[in-house]
Amino acid sequence: MKAGDLVRIKRASLGVPVDTHGLIVDVFTSPSHQMLIYELVLIGSHKHPQVSKRRYIRQDLEQLTTP
């Protein structure tokens, strides 16, 4: 996955329900855990109508756009 991809969140977190959609805006590498961290702009949800950014790991995301 890369910046610009549309994704679905598979794991709920505080204020962000399962099946929320987001757009990847940046990708980071965690130096301590050697894994990629994806920064998303969440598309307005029921609880958060405004746009907000969150960070997730790959296991929590499902890519919706084709590579």
N, C-alpha and C positions, 0 to 999 in steps of 0.2 A: 504494500500500500504506500501511497505517496501523497504529498500535498495536492489538494484539488479533488480527491476521491470522496464520494458520498458514502457514508457508513451508517449502520444501525447498531445501537448499543444493546448487547446481549445480557448485561448484568446491571441490575438496579443499584443506584447509590443514593445518597441523601439528596432529595429534590429532583432526581433524574430517574424516571421510570424506565423499565425495559421497553424496547422498541422505539426509543427516541432516536431521531435521525440527526446526523451532524455532518459537517464538512471538515476534512483534515486541513489544517492551515500550517502546521509545522510538525517536523519529526525530530526527536532528540534521541541521543544514545545515553543510557544511564551508565556512567563509568563504574559504579560499584556493582551493578548486577548484570552488565553486558547484555542489555535488552533495549529494544526500541520503545520509546514513549511517544504516543501520538497526541498532539494538541488539537482539540476539536472546537469548532464554533457550533454550538447547539442551535438547532432551528426551533423557534418558539414552542414551548410545551405548555400544557395546561397550568402547571404551577409556576413556570418562568416564561411569561410571554415575551420578555426582551431577550436579546441574544446574549449568551454567556459562553465563556471558554472553560473547558475541562480537559484533563489529561487522562489517557487510558493506555493500557497495554493491549497488544494484538489479540490476546485470548478473549477480551471483552468486546471485540468489534467484529462485525460482519460487513464485508465490502459489498456495496450495492451497485456501483458502477463497474463496468467491465474493464479489465486491464488493457 
